[in-house]
Amino acid sequence: MPLTEPKPKKNCKLKPAPPLPLIQTASNEIYRFKGIFNGFCVVVEGEKDMKNLVTMGYFGKANLSRNYPQFNEHKPEIVRKRVFQNRKNWSEKLSQTPQKIIVVPDSDSDNDDEYFTNLTPQYRLDRSAIKETVNLSLEEAFFLLAALNCLEISHEGVRLEATKAWDLFKRTDHYFVPNYVAYYYFRSKNWVVKNGIKFGGDFLLYKQGPPFYHASYVVIIHVVNERLEKIENFNRRSMINIHLMGLNRLCETAGKDLLICEIIWPSTTDQALVSADDVPKFSIKETIMKRWIPSQKRMNT
């Protein structure tokens, strides 16, 4: 079965950067980015750190920008009118330095041509002073911390070592272990791995990164033991045919393939005591699900 070629995006003006954020300092050491664990994710606030993490491997998600974050403070930000109104309400409770922004009307109309024809932007001052940050998922943060050794994570003023971060992330997210095993596996195969909740999956796989290509695969994780029996407490979705068929149709509509990532939990590893050193012991089986269409697959006789 031929694999689907990744679909490049049109009019991408960004230039490809190194696939991993490994920067060598003057002392021949790997530069370590700074992040703070807030109980949900790891927040990176430094402007240079954010830019390097996003452009070199496309780690994290900006908290304000939908796609690529804005790093240029001198370039006015363009926001919807309702967004500006919300920030104006917040600014009444704060006393911050105002920033210049461009406010455009809300796009409630279904007619895009009419919207842009009657567009009347206004130059306003944003006094809310909300700064953009990059939020790393737990899997991304631990990969940068333990696998690449290029991230320092602090929590409540204390720097976290890899073992402490592993235990903390396990307590934070019950599915962290299988998620990280799958994340590490696909990252090692040179995929850019992003959250897949938008398409009903666990992860999305991109070639090079979201600015350059559309996602090729929607990944769902299925955890089994060595007898291939489902481990109930580590599976968040039903794997019955009707549910898989529905998800597969959704993926087809979005121009992606559904990839089932079957994680085989080693019998020698206790589920409660699993550590980061046990990650290489896991096995992974990939299954690409496709719908059989008789009119397209009928063999010539």
C-alpha positions as CSV (number, residue, x, y, z in Angstrom):
1,M,0.0,0.0,0.0
2,P,1.6,3.3,-1.1
3,L,2.0,5.9,1.6
4,T,0.5,9.4,1.2
5,E,3.1,12.1,0.3
6,P,3.1,15.1,2.7
7,K,1.3,18.0,1.3
8,P,3.3,21.3,1.3
9,K,1.6,24.5,2.3
10,K,1.4,27.4,-0.2
11,N,3.0,30.8,0.1
12,C,5.2,29.8,3.1
13,K,7.8,32.5,3.6
14,L,9.7,30.9,6.4
15,K,13.0,29.3,5.8
16,P,13.7,25.8,7.2
17,A,15.8,25.8,10.4
18,P,17.8,23.0,12.1
19,P,15.4,20.2,13.2
20,L,16.4,20.3,16.9
21,P,17.1,23.3,19.2
22,L,20.7,22.3,20.0
23,I,22.8,25.5,20.3
24,Q,26.5,25.4,21.3
25,T,27.7,28.0,23.7
26,A,31.1,29.7,23.7
27,S,32.2,27.2,26.4
28,N,31.3,24.2,24.1
29,E,28.3,23.3,26.1
30,I,24.7,22.9,25.0
31,Y,22.6,26.0,25.7
32,R,19.7,25.3,28.1
33,F,16.4,27.1,27.7
34,K,14.4,28.2,30.8
35,G,10.9,27.0,31.5
36,I,8.5,27.1,34.5
37,F,6.1,24.3,35.3
38,N,2.7,25.9,36.2
39,G,0.9,22.7,37.1
40,F,-0.4,22.1,33.6
41,C,2.4,22.7,31.1
42,V,5.9,24.3,31.0
43,V,5.9,28.0,30.2
44,V,8.8,29.6,28.3
45,E,8.9,33.4,28.6
46,G,12.3,34.4,27.2
47,E,11.9,36.0,23.8
48,K,15.1,34.3,22.3
49,D,14.2,31.0,24.0
50,M,10.7,31.1,22.5
51,K,11.9,31.9,19.0
52,N,14.6,29.2,19.0
53,L,12.2,26.5,20.4
54,V,9.5,27.4,17.8
55,T,11.7,27.7,14.8
56,M,14.1,24.8,15.6
57,G,11.9,21.8,15.8
58,Y,8.6,23.6,16.4
59,F,8.3,22.8,20.0
60,G,5.4,24.4,22.0
61,K,2.4,26.5,21.3
62,A,2.1,30.2,21.6
63,N,-0.6,31.4,24.0
64,L,-1.9,34.2,21.9
65,S,-1.1,33.4,18.2
66,R,-3.1,30.9,16.3
67,N,-0.2,29.8,14.1
68,Y,3.3,31.2,14.2
69,P,3.9,33.5,17.3
70,Q,4.8,37.2,16.9
71,F,8.2,38.0,18.3
72,N,8.7,41.6,16.8
73,E,7.6,44.0,19.5
74,H,7.8,47.0,17.1
75,K,5.3,45.6,14.6
76,P,1.7,46.4,15.6
77,E,-0.4,43.3,16.4
78,I,-3.6,42.9,14.5
79,V,-6.5,41.7,16.6
80,R,-10.3,41.4,16.3
81,K,-12.6,44.0,17.9
82,R,-13.9,41.6,20.5
83,V,-10.4,40.6,21.5
84,F,-9.4,44.3,21.9
85,Q,-12.6,44.9,24.1
86,N,-11.6,42.0,26.3
87,R,-8.1,43.3,26.8
88,K,-9.6,46.8,27.5
89,N,-11.7,45.3,30.3
90,W,-8.6,43.6,31.7
91,S,-6.5,46.8,31.5
92,E,-8.9,48.5,33.9
93,K,-7.6,46.2,36.6
94,L,-3.9,46.7,35.6
95,S,-1.5,49.6,35.3
96,Q,0.8,48.5,32.4
97,T,2.7,50.2,29.6
98,P,0.4,50.5,26.6
99,Q,1.3,48.9,23.3
100,K,0.2,49.8,19.7
101,I,-2.2,47.5,18.0
102,I,-4.4,47.5,14.9
103,V,-8.1,46.6,15.6
104,V,-10.2,45.1,12.8
105,P,-13.9,44.3,12.9
106,D,-15.2,40.8,13.9
107,S,-15.6,38.4,11.0
108,D,-19.1,37.2,11.7
109,S,-20.1,37.2,8.1
110,D,-19.7,34.0,6.0
111,N,-18.8,36.2,3.0
112,D,-15.0,36.8,3.1
113,D,-15.0,39.0,0.1
114,E,-17.6,41.3,1.7
115,Y,-15.6,41.4,4.9
116,F,-12.3,42.5,3.3
117,T,-14.1,45.0,1.0
118,N,-15.6,46.8,4.0
119,L,-12.6,46.4,6.3
120,T,-12.0,49.5,8.4
121,P,-9.0,48.9,10.7
122,Q,-8.3,51.3,13.6
123,Y,-5.0,52.2,15.3
124,R,-5.5,51.8,19.1
125,L,-3.5,51.4,22.3
126,D,-3.6,48.1,24.2
127,R,-3.1,48.8,27.9
128,S,-3.5,45.2,29.0
129,A,0.2,44.4,28.3
130,I,-0.4,40.7,27.8
131,K,2.8,39.1,26.7
132,E,3.1,36.2,24.4
133,T,4.6,33.0,25.9
134,V,5.3,29.5,24.5
135,N,3.7,26.6,26.3
136,L,5.4,23.2,26.1
137,S,3.3,20.1,26.6
138,L,4.6,17.6,29.2
139,E,5.9,15.3,26.5
140,E,7.8,18.1,24.7
141,A,9.2,19.5,28.0
142,F,10.5,16.1,29.1
143,F,12.0,15.3,25.7
144,L,13.9,18.6,25.8
145,L,15.0,18.0,29.4
146,A,16.0,14.3,29.3
147,A,16.6,13.4,25.7
148,L,18.2,16.6,24.4
149,N,19.4,18.0,27.7
150,C,18.7,21.5,26.5
151,L,15.9,22.7,28.9
152,E,15.9,23.7,32.6
153,I,12.5,23.3,34.3
154,S,11.7,25.0,37.6
155,H,8.7,24.5,39.8
156,E,7.9,26.6,42.9
157,G,11.4,28.1,42.7
158,V,13.2,24.7,42.6
159,R,15.0,23.3,39.5
160,L,13.7,19.9,38.5
161,E,16.0,17.0,37.7
162,A,14.9,14.5,35.1
163,T,13.7,11.9,37.7
164,K,11.7,14.6,39.7
165,A,10.2,15.9,36.5
166,W,9.2,12.4,35.4
167,D,7.4,11.7,38.7
168,L,5.7,15.1,38.7
169,F,4.5,14.8,35.1
170,K,3.1,11.3,35.9
171,R,1.1,12.6,38.8
172,T,-0.1,15.5,36.6
173,D,-1.3,13.5,33.7
174,H,-2.3,9.8,34.1
175,Y,-1.5,9.2,30.4
176,F,1.9,10.8,30.4
177,V,3.9,7.5,30.1
178,P,2.3,6.2,27.0
179,N,2.1,9.7,25.5
180,Y,5.8,10.2,26.0
181,V,6.7,6.8,24.7
182,A,4.8,7.5,21.5
183,Y,6.2,11.1,21.3
184,Y,9.8,9.9,21.7
185,Y,9.3,7.2,19.1
186,F,7.9,9.6,16.4
187,R,10.4,12.4,17.2
188,S,13.2,9.9,16.8
189,K,11.8,9.2,13.3
190,N,12.2,12.9,12.4
191,W,8.5,13.8,12.6
192,V,7.4,17.1,14.2
193,V,4.8,15.9,16.7
194,K,2.0,18.2,17.8
195,N,-1.2,17.8,19.8
196,G,-4.0,16.0,17.8
197,I,-7.1,16.9,19.7
198,K,-8.2,19.1,16.8
199,F,-8.8,16.0,14.7
200,G,-9.9,13.6,17.5
201,G,-6.4,12.0,18.0
202,D,-3.6,12.1,20.4
203,F,-0.9,13.5,18.1
204,L,-0.4,15.0,14.6
205,L,2.7,14.2,12.6
206,Y,4.2,16.9,10.4
207,K,7.1,16.9,8.0
208,Q,9.5,19.7,8.9
209,G,6.8,21.6,10.8
210,P,3.3,23.1,10.6
211,P,4.3,26.2,8.6
212,F,5.7,24.1,5.8
213,Y,3.5,21.0,5.5
214,H,0.0,19.9,6.4
215,A,-0.2,17.1,9.0
216,S,0.3,13.7,7.3
217,Y,-1.1,11.5,10.1
218,V,-3.5,11.6,13.0
219,V,-2.1,9.3,15.7
220,I,-4.2,7.5,18.2
221,I,-2.5,5.5,21.0
222,H,-3.6,2.0,22.0
223,V,-1.8,0.4,24.9
224,V,-1.6,-3.4,25.2
225,N,0.4,-6.0,27.2
226,E,2.7,-8.6,25.7
227,R,-0.3,-10.9,25.1
228,L,-1.8,-8.0,23.1
229,E,-4.6,-7.6,25.6
230,K,-5.8,-4.0,26.1
231,I,-4.6,-2.3,29.3
232,E,-7.8,-0.5,30.3
233,N,-6.4,2.2,32.6
234,F,-4.0,3.5,30.0
235,N,-6.5,3.7,27.1
236,R,-8.8,6.7,26.8
237,R,-10.9,5.7,23.8
238,S,-12.9,2.8,22.5
239,M,-11.3,0.8,19.7
240,I,-14.4,-0.8,18.3
241,N,-14.9,-0.8,14.5
242,I,-17.7,1.8,14.3
243,H,-15.6,4.4,16.3
244,L,-12.5,3.8,14.2
245,M,-14.5,4.1,11.0
246,G,-15.9,7.4,12.1
247,L,-12.5,8.8,13.1
248,N,-11.1,7.5,9.8
249,R,-13.7,9.3,7.8
250,L,-12.9,12.5,9.7
251,C,-9.2,12.0,8.8
252,E,-10.1,11.4,5.1
253,T,-12.2,14.6,5.0
254,A,-9.2,16.5,6.4
255,G,-6.8,14.9,3.9
256,K,-4.9,12.9,6.5
257,D,-4.3,9.2,7.3
258,L,-5.3,7.5,10.6
259,L,-2.3,5.9,12.3
260,I,-2.9,3.5,15.2
261,C,0.2,3.5,17.5
262,E,0.0,0.2,19.4
263,I,2.3,0.4,22.5
264,I,3.3,-2.9,23.9
265,W,3.9,-2.6,27.7
266,P,6.8,-4.8,28.8
267,S,5.9,-7.5,31.4
268,T,9.0,-6.7,33.4
269,T,7.9,-3.1,34.0
270,D,5.5,-2.3,36.8
271,Q,2.8,0.2,35.7
272,A,3.1,2.2,38.9
273,L,6.9,2.2,39.1
274,V,7.8,2.8,35.5
275,S,10.7,5.3,35.1
276,A,12.3,7.1,32.2
277,D,14.9,4.4,32.0
278,D,12.2,1.9,31.0
279,V,11.2,3.8,27.8
280,P,13.6,1.8,25.5
281,K,11.9,-1.4,26.8
282,F,8.6,-0.5,25.2
283,S,7.7,-1.8,21.7
284,I,5.6,0.0,19.2
285,K,3.6,-1.3,16.2
286,E,2.2,1.1,13.6
287,T,-1.0,0.4,11.7
288,I,-2.3,2.8,9.0
289,M,-6.1,2.5,8.7
290,K,-7.7,3.1,5.3
291,R,-11.2,2.7,4.0
292,W,-11.7,0.2,1.2
293,I,-13.6,1.7,-1.7
294,P,-14.8,-0.9,-4.2
295,S,-15.1,1.5,-7.1
296,Q,-11.4,2.5,-6.7
297,K,-9.9,-0.8,-5.7
298,R,-11.6,-3.1,-8.1
299,M,-9.0,-5.2,-10.0
300,N,-9.1,-5.3,-13.8
301,T,-10.3,-8.6,-15.1
